[in-house]
Each structure stands twice: as C-alpha cells, then as structure tokens.
Amino acid sequence: MQLQCYGLPAWLERLNDSDLPALAAVVVDLQRVAENDSASVQQLADVLLRDASLTAKVLRVANSVYYNPAQEDIRTITRAIVLIGFENIRLISLSVSLIDGLLSR
C-alpha cells in the first residue's frame, strides 16, 4: 500500500517525478531561504533570479496596485522582496511555480 502524502511534500514529489526538476529545486531552495530567520534579502533574490519567468512575475506582483498603491516603479527583485515581504514572496512564488508547471503539462 502506498502512503498518501499531502501538502508541499506531495507537490514537490509530483514536480520531481514530472519533467520539471529544475522548478522543484527552485521551490525547495525558496522554501528553505524564506523560512530561515537569518536569511538576507539578497539570498532570497539569488534563488528567485535562477528562474527568469518567476522573477518577472514577482516584479509584476510588486508593481500591482495591491502591493504598490503609489505606483512607484519597482525594477529590482530585492526592492520587490522588501516591499512584499519574505512570506508573501514565498507564497506567491510557490503558487505561480506550481500553476505554471502544471499548466505547461
């Protein structure tokens, strides 16, 4: 009998089993850095910058009216991280990565 796995571990296993192992690696590293209390903005930025599509989407979110009501132009990923916050970056990146990965299949 196979043990059922739920939540993030199940998604990561599914991504590893699919044709998206690089995506799974970015998601795992992103989780690790975002959950580390001593991690810097630059460390999180370095992980995000490994995936150009994800970086562009995070910048798009940072420039949205919700996160940037003053409509100041956010052009760097480090500024986007500071504006949005570690936890929200982690959640946004995870959601976007999983949705893109699943839709591309």
C-alpha positions, -999 to 999 in steps of 0.1 A, spaced: 0 0 0 14 34 -10 14 61 17 -6 92 8 14 125 10 -3 159 12 7 195 11 40 208 -1 59 175 0 33 159 -23 36 187 -48 74 186 -47 73 148 -52 50 154 -82 73 180 -97 103 158 -92 85 129 -109 75 152 -138 97 169 -164 102 199 -140 130 190 -116 146 225 -120 114 241 -109 112 217 -79 148 227 -70 139 264 -71 108 258 -50 128 238 -24 155 265 -22 129 292 -20 112 275 9 145 269 27 156 305 24 123 321 32 118 300 63 153 309 76 151 337 101 187 348 94 184 348 56 190 380 38 170 397 10 200 390 -13 199 353 -6 162 351 -15 168 373 -46 196 349 -57 171 320 -56 144 339 -75 169 351 -101 176 315 -111 141 315 -128 136 345 -151 99 338 -155 93 337 -118 114 369 -113 92 387 -139 60 375 -122 72 386 -88 81 420 -102 47 422 -118 30 415 -85 52 441 -67 41 467 -93 4 458 -87 -20 483 -71 -24 460 -41 13 460 -31 23 493 -46 -7 517 -44 16 547 -50 26 531 -84 63 537 -78 82 517 -105 97 486 -88 125 474 -111 147 452 -89 139 419 -73 155 430 -40 132 460 -38 102 438 -46 112 414 -18 114 443 7 80 457 -5 61 424 -5 79 406 24 96 372 27 64 352 35 44 367 7 72 362 -18 74 325 -8 36 321 -12 34 339 -45 64 321 -59 52 287 -48 17 294 -63 30 307 -96 55 280 -100 31 252 -93 4 267 -115 28 273 -144 43 239 -140 10 221 -140 -5 242 -169 26 236 -191 20 198 -189 
